[in-house]
Amino acid sequence: MKDAAAARAEARWSRDAAPAPAPLELVAGALNCAIYDLDLERGSVVWTGLSSAFGYGPSQADPRYSWWLERVHPEDRESADRDYRDFIASGRKTWAAA
């Protein structure tokens, strides 16, 4: 049988051992923005902070590029798509929508 001190120590250990948020989750939360990791080979995106920045829950976000493009403002969509496609063709490692 455990004594009270041992039980408290175990409870504290369990609480403290909870997984910490991933670094991108911390950044997205601090900046109130969405961050994505694009897999060009698969054509899919992993979003971080999408819910807090834009209100989309995990089940609402589609990992395809077309999902993102449909949500770009109509006046900006063509240039964002062109910039993105130019980036893909360039072979550069990073890109940001202007």
N, C-alpha and C positions, 0 to 999 in steps of 0.2 A: 504494500500500500504506500502511495506517495504521500509525503508530507506537504503542507500548504506551500512552503517556499519552493519546493521542487515543481509543484503544479503551476505556480505563477511563472517560474522560469521557463517551463516548457511552453506555456501559453504565449509568453513574450517572444520566445524563439520562433514559434509558428507564425506569429503576426509579423515579426521582423523579416522572416524568410520569404515573405510573399514576393513574387516576381516584380521587379522594377519595370516601369514603362520603358519601351524601346526608345533609343535616342531620338529617332524621328518623331515619335509621338510627343516627346518633351518639347522639341523645337516647334512642331506644328501648334501645340497648345500655347506655348509662350508667344508665338507670333500671330496666333489666330489665323492660320493659313492652312492650305492643303499642300501636301508634298506628294509627289508620285515617283515611282520607280518603274520605268518603261522597259519592258523586255522586247527588244526589236525582233528577235528571232521568233518569238511566239505571238507578237503583236498584242501583248496584254500589259495592263497597268496594275500596280498595287498602290492603292491610295492610303495616305495617312492624314488624318485631320479633316477629312471630307465632311464629316458630320458637324464638327464644331464650326468650320468655316462657311459651309454652304447648306447645311441641314439635310444632307443625304445620308441615310443609314447604310450600313454594310450591304444589306440586301437590295438597296436601290442603285448602287453603283455597279455599272457594267465595266469589266476590265478592257473593253475594246476602245481603240482610238476614236472610232465613230461616235461613241457615247459622249466622250469629252467634246468633240467638235460640235455636236448638236447643241451643246450648252454654252458655247461661245456666242457672244452677242452677234446678231445677224450682220451688223455693219463691220464687224471685225473678223468674221468667220473666214472669208476668202483669203485675207492676208495672213491670218494665223495658220491656215492650212498650207499656203504657199511657203511660208517660213519654215514650217515643220518638214515639208517634203524636201525643201532645199537642204535642210539640216541632214536628213537621212542620206541624201545623195552626196553630201560633202564628206561623210565619214568622221566628222568631229565627234567628240565624246560628250559634250554638254550642249544643252539648248534651253532657252527660256522664252516663253511667249512674251512679246513686247506689248 
